[in-house]
Amino acid sequence: MPATLPILHDFPLASLNTFRLPARARHYLRVEGAAELEALRRHPSLAALPRLVLGGGSNLVLTRDVDGIVLHMAGQGREVLGRQDGRILVRARAGENWHGFVGWTLAQGLGGLENLSLIPGTVGAAPIQNVGAYGTETRDVFHSLSAFDMASGALHTLTAADCRFGYRDSLFKQPEGRALVVLDVTFSLPADWQPNLRYAELARAVEAAGLAAPTPRDIGAIVEAIRRRKLPDPAEIGNAGSFFKNPVVSREQCAQLLARHPDMVHHAQPDGSEKLAAGWLIDQCGWKGRALGAAGVYPKQALVLVNLGGATGEDVLRLARAIQADVAAKFGVALEPEPVFI
Ligand SMILES: Cc1cc2nc3c(=O)[nH]c(=O)nc-3n(C[C@H](O)[C@H](O)[C@H](O)COP(=O)(O)OP(=O)(O)OC[C@H]3O[C@@H](n4cnc5c(N)ncnc54)[C@H](O)[C@@H]3O)c2cc1C
């Protein structure tokens, strides 16, 4: 079996990451499911190589070539599993396009994922950083997932508790979760759907649309329209979405910052901490619309770094570091990047 693995060599990755950063993979394998992963694990020379699991490449900054093997998750398929405790369970394989999957659930008349419309990438990657937008996170609609353990060869089923979801965080980002490759994800959608309009901008847009009883599809369309207005389309401008996480600071630090910057954007968290808006901090440092070489800050949204044409991962890194240094100097706040750096 290992001898038949369709490995490609010196494989270009520029078209497989939405930042369109140039890099090559020493080896490349399209993965449909557990069979290829098991064969790889038993392969005499390839098993020990460093691995990069790749979905849609929309949360990656490739700063160098991958001196190992890229596992490109390609498994397709989605199905409604049925009802359980007033919820409807739907499952999709890891390589399914996320937005396509969301649209498919909405077309079935199922609500729950509409606030997560138009997020690039794959279903398998959604739990990795607990993808979230407009007041909904993956964990809110998550049931379980199947993952192949490259270390032991075991196939695991993980619940939400097992996944240890946090803000743009999960088990899979920790050392003990790094050997897990997500094969499929099951979502638990409400049978009795209510719109989630906790996010003020979305609530305003729904009100402005004048819909007395919006459907999940209506909300999805409104989310799409907002996102198209605000965010660059990776098909036109290379980017990886929000480049930094919104920093969380103590109530005391927030109060000190507010004394100096009374209009600073901040949101109280249930645990008493305060979440600041990274985009606002970057904007205040004068970075919105500015460039450093071929990498720049998107003029309509300071949280998004873009490839202005021909940028390398090093260009993006240099810009990110300059922004981090300015925000730290002005506000004493450390910005942590959201994408995965290779
Ligand atoms: C324009 C734009 C807007 C965005 N908006 C949002 C947003 O609103 N909210 C948000 O949360 N994110 C957003 N993102 C980030 C990104 O879309 C998500 O993080 C998405 O889930 C990444 O999916 P992917 O398949 O492209 O993952 P990749 O970039 O391919 O991989 C990301 C990480 O997940 C790992 N991974 C991928 N698939 C698997 C798997 N099957 N098993 C194990 N590990 C895996 C990779 O190894 C890597 O570490 C945005 C990105 C862009 C470009």
The ligand as an SDF file (V2000), in Angstrom:
LIG
                    3D

 53 58  0  0  0  0  0  0  0  0999 V2000
  -11.0340   36.9090    3.7970 C   0  0  0  0  0  0  0  0  0  0  0  0
  -10.9370   36.0350    5.0140 C   0  0  0  0  0  0  0  0  0  0  0  0
  -11.8790   36.1610    6.0170 C   0  0  0  0  0  0  0  0  0  0  0  0
  -11.8070   35.3520    7.1690 C   0  0  0  0  0  0  0  0  0  0  0  0
  -12.7490   35.5110    8.1360 N   0  0  0  0  0  0  0  0  0  0  0  0
  -12.7050   34.7360    9.2520 C   0  0  0  0  0  0  0  0  0  0  0  0
  -13.6940   34.9000   10.2720 C   0  0  0  0  0  0  0  0  0  0  0  0
  -14.6100   35.6900   10.1440 O   0  0  0  0  0  0  0  0  0  0  0  0
  -13.5970   34.1260   11.3770 N   0  0  0  0  0  0  0  0  0  0  0  0
  -12.5920   33.2060   11.5330 C   0  0  0  0  0  0  0  0  0  0  0  0
  -12.5660   32.5390   12.5660 O   0  0  0  0  0  0  0  0  0  0  0  0
  -11.6460   33.0270   10.5690 N   0  0  0  0  0  0  0  0  0  0  0  0
  -11.6740   33.7670    9.4430 C   0  0  0  0  0  0  0  0  0  0  0  0
  -10.7140   33.6210    8.4730 N   0  0  0  0  0  0  0  0  0  0  0  0
   -9.6470   32.6280    8.6630 C   0  0  0  0  0  0  0  0  0  0  0  0
   -9.8930   31.2680    7.9810 C   0  0  0  0  0  0  0  0  0  0  0  0
  -10.8570   31.3790    6.9720 O   0  0  0  0  0  0  0  0  0  0  0  0
  -10.3480   30.2110    8.9750 C   0  0  0  0  0  0  0  0  0  0  0  0
   -9.4100   30.0540   10.0010 O   0  0  0  0  0  0  0  0  0  0  0  0
  -10.5700   28.8320    8.3020 C   0  0  0  0  0  0  0  0  0  0  0  0
  -11.1580   27.9370    9.2030 O   0  0  0  0  0  0  0  0  0  0  0  0
   -9.2750   28.2280    7.7910 C   0  0  0  0  0  0  0  0  0  0  0  0
   -9.6240   27.1160    7.0150 O   0  0  0  0  0  0  0  0  0  0  0  0
   -8.6140   26.4850    5.9820 P   0  0  0  0  0  0  0  0  0  0  0  0
   -9.2260   25.2290    5.4790 O   0  0  0  0  0  0  0  0  0  0  0  0
   -8.2510   27.4890    4.9510 O   0  0  0  0  0  0  0  0  0  0  0  0
   -7.3710   26.1600    6.9230 O   0  0  0  0  0  0  0  0  0  0  0  0
   -5.8250   26.2460    6.5550 P   0  0  0  0  0  0  0  0  0  0  0  0
   -5.4140   27.6730    6.4240 O   0  0  0  0  0  0  0  0  0  0  0  0
   -5.5060   25.3250    5.4360 O   0  0  0  0  0  0  0  0  0  0  0  0
   -5.1970   25.6660    7.9060 O   0  0  0  0  0  0  0  0  0  0  0  0
   -5.2740   26.4060    9.1080 C   0  0  0  0  0  0  0  0  0  0  0  0
   -4.7490   25.5190   10.2550 C   0  0  0  0  0  0  0  0  0  0  0  0
   -5.6170   24.4210   10.4500 O   0  0  0  0  0  0  0  0  0  0  0  0
   -4.9120   23.1930   10.2690 C   0  0  0  0  0  0  0  0  0  0  0  0
   -5.8450   22.2730    9.6030 N   0  0  0  0  0  0  0  0  0  0  0  0
   -6.5590   22.5100    8.4720 C   0  0  0  0  0  0  0  0  0  0  0  0
   -7.3420   21.4600    8.1930 N   0  0  0  0  0  0  0  0  0  0  0  0
   -7.1180   20.5430    9.1580 C   0  0  0  0  0  0  0  0  0  0  0  0
   -7.6210   19.2440    9.4120 C   0  0  0  0  0  0  0  0  0  0  0  0
   -8.5300   18.6500    8.6210 N   0  0  0  0  0  0  0  0  0  0  0  0
   -7.1670   18.5640   10.4990 N   0  0  0  0  0  0  0  0  0  0  0  0
   -6.2340   19.1300   11.3290 C   0  0  0  0  0  0  0  0  0  0  0  0
   -5.7210   20.3510   11.1290 N   0  0  0  0  0  0  0  0  0  0  0  0
   -6.1640   21.0550   10.0530 C   0  0  0  0  0  0  0  0  0  0  0  0
   -3.7090   23.5320    9.4350 C   0  0  0  0  0  0  0  0  0  0  0  0
   -2.6450   22.6080    9.6310 O   0  0  0  0  0  0  0  0  0  0  0  0
   -3.3740   24.9060    9.9610 C   0  0  0  0  0  0  0  0  0  0  0  0
   -2.6750   24.7880   11.1730 O   0  0  0  0  0  0  0  0  0  0  0  0
  -10.7650   34.4030    7.3010 C   0  0  0  0  0  0  0  0  0  0  0  0
   -9.8200   34.2700    6.2770 C   0  0  0  0  0  0  0  0  0  0  0  0
   -9.9050   35.0730    5.1410 C   0  0  0  0  0  0  0  0  0  0  0  0
   -8.8940   34.8950    4.0350 C   0  0  0  0  0  0  0  0  0  0  0  0
  1  2  1  0
  2  3  1  0
  2 52  2  0
  3  4  2  0
  4  5  1  0
  4 50  1  0
  5  6  2  0
  6  7  1  0
  6 13  1  0
  7  8  2  0
  7  9  1  0
  9 10  1  0
 10 11  2  0
 10 12  1  0
 12 13  2  0
 13 14  1  0
 14 15  1  0
 14 50  1  0
 15 16  1  0
 16 17  1  0
 16 18  1  0
 18 19  1  0
 18 20  1  0
 20 21  1  0
 20 22  1  0
 22 23  1  0
 23 24  1  0
 24 25  2  0
 24 26  1  0
 24 27  1  0
 27 28  1  0
 28 29  2  0
 28 30  1  0
 28 31  1  0
 31 32  1  0
 32 33  1  0
 33 34  1  0
 33 48  1  0
 34 35  1  0
 35 36  1  0
 35 46  1  0
 36 37  1  0
 36 45  1  0
 37 38  2  0
 38 39  1  0
 39 40  1  0
 39 45  2  0
 40 41  1  0
 40 42  2  0
 42 43  1  0
 43 44  2  0
 44 45  1  0
 46 47  1  0
 46 48  1  0
 48 49  1  0
 50 51  2  0
 51 52  1  0
 52 53  1  0
M  END
$$$$
